[in-house]
Amino acid sequence: MEAVARRFSATWEKGSDPPDAVITVAGKRVAVDITTLKRGSTGQGNAAKPRLRFDKVATRLVERLQATFGETVPDGITVLLTITAPIRLPSKTAASLEDKIPTLLGRGSSGRDVIDTIHGNRVRIRLLRNESERAPRMIAFVHNSDSDPRLFFNVTRELLELISAEAGRRAPRLAGDRWLVVISAGAISCLEAYRYIYSQLRMATDFMKILMVFGDGRVGMLTG
């Protein structure tokens, strides 16, 4: 909370649980919930910065796959997919995945990642089971080849569980705005990945802002 207060030139005090804390910004009191996100990494401390790709080819491929599987993936399942860039044969790659993923869904292959190479691109697929009816059916990541795809999967699972739990948490007695502060032991270099994952979750909450405080004390805005 000291890091958050510095970020907004504010003061703070311990709350009554709920809220966990109260921050005063420009004379306005805001209720703050605080939660901790596990490391979400693979244990490789020197791994390259997770870098996603948003070029036209990557974006169109992701949009096509999300349109294909948005209504066909069963309730309680989110298909997580990573593909290394550059994607040189996007149409053939999409077609191959549109054949492969239904087979995995039919087998119910959860709990273990499926790894393959499709038209020169490394692909990793995980079927994530969840209890949220609002969870997306598919989240796809196109990333640089030196980024570890397991980080995207682990963070997605943790953020989905965290946001689902916080969305149903009892609101504080303090009326007015409500913020969520998420503590991460990771580095702020992962902020772009966190933001993308959160945007894909599309899970409405009543938090005006969601902030992330990283292991070095730096603060990043997830949303708000």
C-alpha positions in Angstrom: 0.0 0.0 0.0 2.9 2.3 0.5 4.0 1.8 -3.1 0.4 2.5 -4.3 0.1 5.6 -2.1 3.4 6.9 -3.6 2.1 6.2 -7.1 -0.9 8.5 -6.5 0.6 10.9 -4.0 -1.9 9.7 -1.5 -2.2 8.5 2.1 -3.6 5.2 3.3 -4.8 3.4 6.4 -5.6 -0.1 7.3 -9.2 -1.1 6.7 -11.7 -3.1 8.6 -11.6 -6.2 6.3 -13.5 -5.5 4.2 -11.9 -3.3 2.9 -8.3 -4.4 3.5 -7.2 -0.7 3.3 -8.5 2.8 2.6 -6.6 5.1 0.4 -7.3 8.9 0.3 -6.6 10.4 -3.1 -7.1 14.1 -3.6 -9.4 14.2 -0.6 -11.5 11.2 -1.7 -11.5 8.0 0.3 -11.4 4.7 -1.8 -11.9 1.2 -0.5 -9.0 -1.2 -1.5 -9.1 -5.0 -1.6 -5.6 -6.6 -1.6 -4.8 -10.1 -3.0 -1.7 -12.0 -3.9 -0.9 -13.6 -7.2 1.5 -16.5 -7.2 4.6 -16.2 -9.2 2.9 -17.6 -12.3 6.2 -18.5 -13.8 8.0 -21.8 -14.7 10.7 -21.3 -12.2 13.2 -20.0 -14.8 14.4 -16.8 -13.3 16.5 -15.8 -16.3 13.8 -16.5 -18.9 13.4 -13.8 -21.6 10.8 -11.1 -21.2 7.4 -12.5 -22.3 6.7 -10.7 -25.5 3.4 -11.0 -27.4 2.9 -10.2 -31.1 0.0 -8.0 -32.3 0.8 -7.6 -36.0 -2.1 -8.0 -38.5 -1.3 -11.7 -39.3 -1.3 -12.6 -35.6 -4.4 -10.6 -34.8 -6.4 -12.1 -37.7 -5.4 -15.6 -36.8 -6.5 -15.1 -33.2 -9.8 -13.5 -34.2 -10.5 -16.4 -36.6 -9.9 -19.1 -33.9 -11.9 -17.2 -31.3 -14.8 -16.9 -33.7 -14.5 -20.6 -34.6 -14.5 -21.9 -31.0 -16.4 -19.1 -29.2 -19.6 -21.1 -29.3 -18.4 -24.7 -29.6 -16.1 -25.2 -26.6 -18.1 -26.8 -23.7 -19.0 -24.9 -20.6 -16.4 -25.1 -17.9 -13.5 -25.3 -20.4 -11.2 -22.6 -21.7 -8.9 -23.5 -24.5 -5.4 -21.9 -24.0 -3.3 -21.7 -27.1 0.2 -20.4 -27.8 1.8 -20.0 -31.3 5.3 -18.8 -32.0 5.8 -15.9 -34.5 6.2 -15.2 -37.3 3.3 -17.1 -38.8 4.1 -17.6 -42.4 1.1 -19.7 -43.4 -1.8 -18.3 -41.3 -4.7 -19.9 -43.2 -3.2 -23.4 -43.2 -2.2 -22.9 -39.6 -5.7 -21.9 -38.6 -7.2 -24.8 -40.5 -4.9 -27.3 -38.8 -5.8 -26.0 -35.4 -9.5 -26.1 -36.3 -9.1 -29.8 -36.9 -6.8 -30.5 -34.0 -8.6 -28.7 -31.1 -12.0 -30.4 -31.5 -10.2 -33.8 -31.3 -8.6 -32.7 -28.0 -11.9 -31.5 -26.7 -13.5 -34.8 -27.6 -10.8 -36.7 -25.7 -11.2 -34.4 -22.7 -7.4 -34.0 -22.7 -7.0 -31.7 -19.6 -4.2 -31.5 -17.1 -1.4 -31.9 -19.7 -0.2 -29.6 -22.4 -0.3 -30.8 -26.0 2.8 -29.6 -27.9 3.2 -29.7 -31.6 4.8 -27.9 -34.6 2.4 -26.7 -37.3 3.7 -25.3 -40.5 7.0 -24.3 -38.8 5.4 -22.7 -35.7 5.6 -24.3 -32.2 2.2 -24.7 -30.7 1.1 -25.5 -27.2 -2.5 -26.2 -26.2 -4.0 -26.6 -22.7 -7.6 -27.3 -21.8 -8.2 -25.3 -18.6 -11.1 -26.4 -16.5 -12.9 -23.6 -14.6 -16.1 -23.0 -12.6 -16.9 -19.6 -13.9 -19.8 -19.3 -16.4 -18.3 -16.0 -17.6 -14.9 -17.4 -18.5 -13.9 -17.1 -22.2 -14.0 -20.2 -24.4 -10.6 -19.5 -25.9 -7.5 -17.3 -25.2 -4.8 -17.4 -27.8 -1.3 -16.0 -27.6 1.1 -15.3 -30.5 4.6 -14.7 -29.0 8.3 -14.4 -29.8 10.1 -17.8 -29.9 12.2 -16.9 -26.9 9.2 -16.4 -24.6 8.2 -19.4 -22.4 4.5 -20.2 -23.3 3.9 -21.8 -19.9 4.1 -18.4 -18.2 1.0 -17.3 -20.3 -0.9 -20.4 -19.3 0.0 -20.2 -15.6 -0.8 -16.5 -15.3 -4.1 -17.0 -17.1 -5.2 -19.7 -14.7 -4.3 -17.6 -11.7 -5.9 -14.4 -12.9 -9.1 -16.2 -13.9 -9.3 -17.8 -10.4 -8.4 -14.5 -8.7 -10.9 -12.3 -10.6 -13.7 -14.9 -10.2 -13.1 -14.9 -6.5 -12.8 -11.2 -6.1 -15.9 -10.5 -8.2 -18.0 -12.6 -5.7 -16.4 -11.2 -2.6 -18.5 -9.2 -0.2 -18.4 -5.5 -0.9 -16.9 -3.2 1.8 -19.1 -1.1 4.0 -17.4 2.0 2.8 -19.5 3.5 0.0 -17.9 4.9 -3.1 -15.1 3.7 -5.4 -13.4 0.4 -4.9 -9.9 -0.6 -6.1 -8.2 -4.0 -6.3 -4.4 -4.3 -5.6 -2.8 -7.5 -6.8 0.6 -8.4 -5.4 2.9 -10.3 -7.8 6.4 -11.7 -7.0 7.2 -11.3 -10.7 8.7 -8.4 -12.6 7.0 -5.5 -14.2 8.2 -6.8 -17.6 5.3 -9.2 -17.4 2.7 -6.3 -17.2 1.9 -6.4 -21.0 1.1 -10.1 -20.7 -1.1 -9.5 -17.6 -3.0 -6.7 -19.4 -3.6 -8.8 -22.4 -4.9 -11.8 -20.4 -7.2 -9.6 -18.3 -8.6 -8.0 -21.5 -9.3 -11.5 -22.8 -11.1 -12.6 -19.6 -13.8 -10.0 -20.2 -15.1 -10.5 -16.7 -16.9 -7.5 -15.3 -16.1 -6.4 -11.8 -17.1 -3.3 -9.7 -13.5 -2.3 -9.3 -12.8 1.2 -10.6 -9.1 0.4 -10.9 -7.0 -2.8 -10.7 -3.4 -2.2 -9.9 -0.4 -4.6 -9.7 2.5 -4.2 -7.3 5.5 -6.2 -8.4 8.4 -7.7 -6.4 10.6 -4.6 -6.8 7.9 -2.3 -5.5 6.9 -0.9 -8.9 3.2 -0.3 -9.6 1.5 -1.0 -12.9 -2.1 -0.3 -14.0 -3.9 -3.5 -15.0 -7.1 -1.5 -15.8 -8.8 1.8 -14.8 
